[in-house]
Amino acid sequence: MRRIVLLLAAFFIQMAIICTQAQPITAGQHTRVNTIYGPIEGYQDGSIFTFKGIRYAKAERFMPPQAPDKFTELRQCKVYGPQAPQGESLRWNDSNSQTDYGFGNQFVTEPMDEDACLVLNVWTPSISDGKKRPVFVWIHGGGYTGGSAHDLPCYEGRALAEAGDIVTVSLNHRLNVLGYIDLTGLGGKYSQSVNLGMQDIVKALEWIRDNIALFGGNPDEVTIGGQSGGGGKVSTLLAMPSAKGLFKRAIVQSGSTLRQALPEQRQAFGRAFAQELGQPATAQADFSRFTYDELNHAVTRLSQKGIRGGFSPVVDGTILPQHPFDPASPVSKDVPMLIGTDFNEFTFDISRDMTWEEAEAAVRQRQGEKADQYIAAFRKAYPNAQPKEMTYVDTGFRAGAVSQAAAKAAQGGAPAYLYLFTWKPESNALGASHGMELPFMLHNVSLQREMTGASEKAYKFEKLISSIWLSFIKTGNPNVKGLPKWEPYNAETGVTMILDNRCEPRQHHDKELMELSRSIW
């Protein structure tokens, strides 16, 4: 027996020597990239090279981000990095989350860290073939207070990189009180302590500019995109001088943002925040010793006292000189845009059928004296709709998208293409809800089966929708084979492309419905 063991051991040693001689470069070396900050190692997933948790910046609490430290020892970048600190109720995978639509990622286990969360992930078809591929940078949703680049299974960038021969990137950044409080009213060292989460994203885009060629990407062909809060961040980046030139195209999905907060209220809240923590409302304030929970408790106490600030970007006059699209910022005049929303957004259970009488009764209760006009406008806009659809059609997100497209068109610069996503899963339980387009445009229906139903029609639709997004990422034009001609939006024609099993361009089809809903929004 011992002889057999020794013979087997000798055999495997010999085979190891032969393999080493035949393949002098190990698998690990095949997935190493020497970034300008130091060497990192990822892994190969089929045909796609994957790098996760790459540090793109560092930051002290409430301070603007800085370039990361350089390093010489090889760093492993094979797992997602930390998320930005946030309350459990704001995370997709929490059962009490207000944003848990029933298809959240139940396996998100990344830790939370306010400095180490400044990480990004890269998926690329090659790191050694010399090609310069278009780059798509995905910015997660969750408003400005929650979320991460790994919130949902469909956020995985591998499939889109493979389907489109592009480089996909996703990133984390500081959120809520850590990323969006305005402390500039304290002066001194806090003079740039505003829009910190947005400054983080700019730093990530700078890292991409300086390093993405090493991953087979073209730094001159970058498209940024985001949904919900991510769409708000994209809208804001389009008005930030520091972001100019770091991307060429932009996609806003259910997050069109025309205006941001003004500094007067936010600065006052920042001063009150310092005092609530026992600090002077001056540059001498020191927040370093407080835990994240203690910072949040201070915010809660202020709210209970009627002092509210909110956490979102601020028109501070420097980092964000003006409202993003009121009017459209000249910073992004030459940036083409793809803008759109989902048919019913935040109405999720649409499984109950209704008669027209029941639907009209519900509308009369909600709309009062405008009910008859509203019903007529809905039937004109959507003549083939089911009765129940009249009770949950979105007019808020849609109104913002139309206004953003109109503001963009009024510039007379690069075009804006407007869409309305109306596809519904065959189960008809969710409808065209907030985020329903995500698994389709990211080519990840297989990773979000509980959301899409993963039917044959869903997979067929995935090919069309992902091809539209890929066409825009590559050319700035969403027109593809199998799609009716899609004209850019302008005030005269008001073209919106209806994205469904049967796609159709329509002109100002819901203009009357939007006008009747204007007072609500």
N, C-alpha and C positions, 0 to 999 in steps of 0.2 A: 504493500500500500504506500509506504514511504517512498519507494522508488518511483511509483506512478506520480506522486505529488511533485517530486523533484524534477521528473521529466517534463511535467506540465509547466512548472515554474520556469524551467529553462526555455521551453517553447515560447511562452509569452514574453520573456525577456528578449529573445531573439527577434520575435515579431515586432516588438516595440522599437528595437534598434533599426530594423528594416524600414518601418514606417517613418521613423525620424529621419533616416537618410533620404527617403523618397519624397518627404514633405517637410522641408526645412522650415517653412513658415507655418506656425500653428494657427488654429482657428481663431484664437484670441487676437493674434497679430493682424488677421484679416479684418477685424472690426475695431481697430484702433485709429483714432484721429488726433493729430497734434493741433489742438486749437491754439489761438494766439495766447491763451492763458496757461496752457499745459496739456499733457496727453490724457485722453479719456478712452475708455473701452466700452463698447456696446455689445450687441449680439445680433446674429442674423436669424431672422424669422422667415423661412422660406426664401423668397427673392428680395426681401426688404431688410435693410440694415436699420436697426433700432437703437436709439440712445435716449435714456430717460433720466430725469433728475439732474440735468446739467445746470450748474450755477451760472447765471448771467449777470448777477450783481450782488452787492452786499449793502446793508443799510443799518444805521443805528436807529433806535426808536424815534419816530416823528421827524427823521431827517431824510433829505433827498437821497436816492440810491447812488451808489458809486460803482465803478468798475470792480469786478471781483479780483481777489488776490491771485497772483500768478503762482503756479506750483510746478514741481518737476516730477514728483512721483505719480505713477499711473493711477487714475481714479476710475473706479467702476461706475458706469452709468447704465445700469440694467434694470432698475426699479424706479417707479415714480417717486419724486421727492416730496417733501412735506407740503401740506396745504396751508394756506393762510389761516391764522386763528379765527374762529367763528363759533357762534353758539350752536349747540347740537341741533336746535330747532331749525337752523338755516341750512343744514346739510341734507343732500338728496337722500341719503341712506338712513335718515332718522324716521321712525314710524310716525312721529308727531309733526313732521315737517309740513309747512304750508305749501311747499313746492314739490311734495312727493305725489306724483301723478299716478302712482301704482306701477311705474316701470323704472324706478331708481336703481342704482347700482348697489346691491346689498353686500358687495364685497369690497367696497372702498374702505381701506384700513390705514391709509397714510396718516402719520402723525401730523400735528399742527405746530408750526414754528414761525415766528414773525420775521426772522431774518433768513433762515434757511429755506423759506417758501419761495424765494426768488429763483425759480428753476424753470427750465423749459425742456421739451421733449422733441426729438427729431426722428422722422421716418423717411428713408430715402432708398431708391432702387440701387444706387451704387455710390461708393466713395472713392472709386479708382478709375472710372472709365473716361474722365475728362469732360463729360457733358455738363452743360449749364442748364439746369431744369428750372421751370417756374416754381415759385415757393408760395405755399398757402399757410398763413398764420391764423390759427383758430383761437379766438378769445372767448372764454366760457361765460355763461350767464350766471344768474343768481343775484341780479341787481348789483349793487355796489357793496353788499354786506356778506354774501355767502358764495359758495361754489368752488370748483377747482377744475383743472384741466382733465380730471379723471372722474368727474361727477357721474356721467352716464356711460354705459358700455359702448354706445355708438360714438363717443368722443375719440376712440382709438383711431390713430391716423394711418395705420398700416394699409387698409384696403383702398383708400383714395390715392395714396402714393402709388400703389401697384396698378390700379385701374387707369390712372392718368399719366403715369411716368412723370410725377412731380415730387417735390419735397414737401412734406407736411410738418408743421410745427404747432405745438400747443404750449401754453404757459400758465403759471400761477403768478399772482401779485398780491400785494397787501390790500386788505379789505376793511370795511366798517370803520371803527374809530381809529384803527392803526393806519388805514390807507386814505381816509377821506375826511378827517377832521381838519378844520382850518385854524391853525395856531399863529397865523401871520400877525394877528392883533397883539401878540406878545412882543413882537419886534426882535431885534438882534439876531441871534442864531436861528430863530424861528421864522425869519423873513421869507423863506421858501418852503415852509412847512404847510403846504396846501396842495391838493391834487396829487398826493404822494403815490396813490395807486396808479394813476395815469402816468406819472413820471417813471414808475417801475416798468410799465409797458413800453414806453419810449426806450428805456435802457435795454429791454429785451430786443427791440427792433434794431438797436445799434449793435448788439451782439450778433444778431443775424446778418446785418450788413457786413460785419468784419470777419465772420467765420463760416457763413453758409456755403461759400464756394468749396470749402474743404469737405462738405457733405454732398457735393454734386449739385448744389443749388446756384441760381443766378441772383445775386443781390440786387440787380436792376429790374427784376421781374417778380416783385413781392406783392401779393394780394393779402389784405387783412380782412377778416370776416368774423362776425359774432352774432349770437342770437340772444334775444331778451336783454338782460343787462350787458351782455357782450356787444349787442347792437348799439346800446347807448355809449359804450366805450369807444366803439368804432366811430360813431357819429362825433364824439368829442375829439378823438385823435385828428379828425379831418379839419379841426379848427385850431390845432396846436402847432405853432411855428417850429417847435423842437422836433416834431414828427415829420415835417415836410421833407420829402425826398427819401424817406425810409420805406415807402411803399408806393406802388403804382396804381393799384385798384382797390376798391373797397366794397364789401358786402354787408348789408344791414338787414337782419332777419328779426321781425317782431320786436324792434327796439329803437325805432326812429326817434331821435331826440332833437328837438328844435332849440330848446332853451335849457340852461343849467342855472344853478343857484347863484344868487348875488352875494357879495362878500359881507355886507353890513350885518345881516343876521348871523351868518356863520362865524364871523370874527367875534361877535358878542358871545356866542356860545362857547367859543374856544377860551375866552377869558373866564367865563363862568365855570368851565370845566376845570381849569387850573385851580381856581379858588375852592371848588368843591373838594379837591384833593389836598387842600391845605397848602397850596403853592401860590406864590405871588403871580399876579396877572402881568408879568413882565418877562424879559429874557432870562431872568434868574430862575425861572421855574425849572424844576428837575423831575421828570417823570420816570426816570430809569429804575427806581426801586419798586415800582408798583407792578403787581401781576396783571395779566390780561383781565382776569375776573374783576379785580379792583377797579380797573379803568371802566369796565362795563357797568359795574354797580354805580359808579359816579354818574355815568350817563343816565341810568335809570332814575337816580335820585333827582337829577335836574329835570327830567321829564315829569316826574311827580310834582315838582314845584311849578310846572307850567313853562319851563325853559327848554325849548326844543330847537335842535339845530339840524338834524338829519345828516346823513352821510351820502354825499354824491359830489361830483365835480363842481367847482366854483369858478365863476367868471372873475378871476383875480386880477385881470388886466395885463398879466405877463405870461404866465404859463398857458393860461386860456384867456386870450385878450377879448373875446366876444362870444356871444351865444353861437353855438355851432351852425344853426340853420335859420336864424331870424335876424338878418338874411343869411344865406349861405356864405361861409367864410371864404375869402379869396385864397387862403392857404391851400385849399384843395380844388381850385377851379378846374384844373386839368386832370383830375382823378375820376375815371368812370366809376359809376356805382350800379350795383344791383340791390334793389330795395323791395321788401315784401312782407306779407303777414299771412296768418292762417285764418280760415273762414270763421271759426268760432272761438279761437284762443282759449279763454279761461272758463269755458263751460264744458265740463268733462263727461257727464253721464247723459247721453242723448238717446238712450235705448228706448225710452217711452214714446210710443206713437201718439199722435194727436190728430184730431180732425181740424178742419179750418175753423170751425166754430170755437173749439177749445183754444186754438192758437190765437185767434182774434180776441177772445175774452181776456187772455193773458196780456196781450199787447194793450188792450184798452185800460186794464188796471195799471199798467206801467206808464203809458204815454198820455193818458187823460184826453184832453181835447184835441191833441195832435194825432190820436190813434188812427183815424180814417186816412189821414195823409200818409202816415207811416206805413200802414198796410198796403196802400196803393203803390208807394215808392218801393217797398220790398218786392211786391209782385212784378213790378216793372224791371227791377234790377235782376231778379232771379225767378224768371217765369216757370222754370221747371223744378223749383225747390219743393220739398215736402213741407207741410204745414208747420211741423215742429221746428223747422230750421229758422222760421221767422222769430222765434222766441230766444234764440241764442246766437244769432249772427253778430259778429264783432263789428263795432263801428269806431271803437276807440283807437286800438293799434292801427287799424286801417286808415283812419283819419290822419294819424301822425305820419304814416308812410306816404300818403298822397301829398301832404303838405311838404314833406322833405323832398320828394321827387319834383314838386313844383318849384321849390326854392332852388334846387339844383339846376333845373331847366332854365330858370330865369337868369342865371349867370351867363348863359351863352357859351359855356365851356364844354367840358367833357360830358357825354350823355349819361342819363340815368334810366335804367330799365326797371319797370315796376311789375310785380307779380302778386297774385293772390292764390295761395295754396288751398285747394278745396277737396283734395283727396281724403277719403275716409276709409278706415279699416272695414273689412266686410262684416265684422261683428257689430259695427256701428255703435259701439259702447263709448268710444272716446270722441268720435268725429274728427274734424280737422282742428285738433286742439293745439294749444301753445306748445311748439316744439315738434309737432308731428312730422315736419319736413326733415328733421335732423338725421335720422337713420338713412334717409333716401339720398340727401345731398352728400353725406359722408360715406356713402356706399357701404353701409353697415346694417342693412335690414336683418342679416343673419345674427347680429349681436343684440338686436332689440326686437326679438320675435314677439314677446308679450305685448309690445306696443303696436306693432304693425300687422300682426296676424300671420306674417311670413307666408302669405298665400302666393300662388303663381302670379297673380296680378301685381302683388307687391314687388316681387323680384323683377318683373318686367318694367314696372314703373321706376324702380331704383335705377335701372340702366339709363332711362331718359333723364331723370332729375340730376343724377351725378354727372351726366355728360353736359348738361346745361351749366352746372357750376364749374366744371373743368374747362369748358369753352371760355367762360368769362375769366377764370383765373389765368388762362393762357393768352387771351386776346383782348379782353375787355368787352367782348360781345357775346351774349348768351345764345345766339342763334345756332341751332344744330339740326342735323338731318332728322326728319320725323316731327319737327315742330313747325307750326305755321309761322310766317314771317313776323318777327317781334320788333316793332319800332320803338325807339326811345320815347320816353314820356315828354309831352309838351302840353302847354295850357290849352291849346286848341283841340287836340284829339284825345288827350287823356288816356292813352293806351295802357291797359293792364292785361297781362297775360294770365289767363286762368290756367293753373297747373292741376290737371286731373287726368284720369284715364283718357279723356278727350280734351286736349289743350285748345284754347281758343282766345285770341286777342279781342278785347272788348273796349269800346271807347266811352269814357265817362258813364259806365253802365249803372253805377250806384251814386251818382252825384246828388240826386235829390235825397236819397237816404242819408248820406253824409251830412247834408245841410240841416235836415231835421234833427240829427243827433248832435249837432255842434254844441248846443247848450249844455248837453250832458258832460261833454269832455273838455 
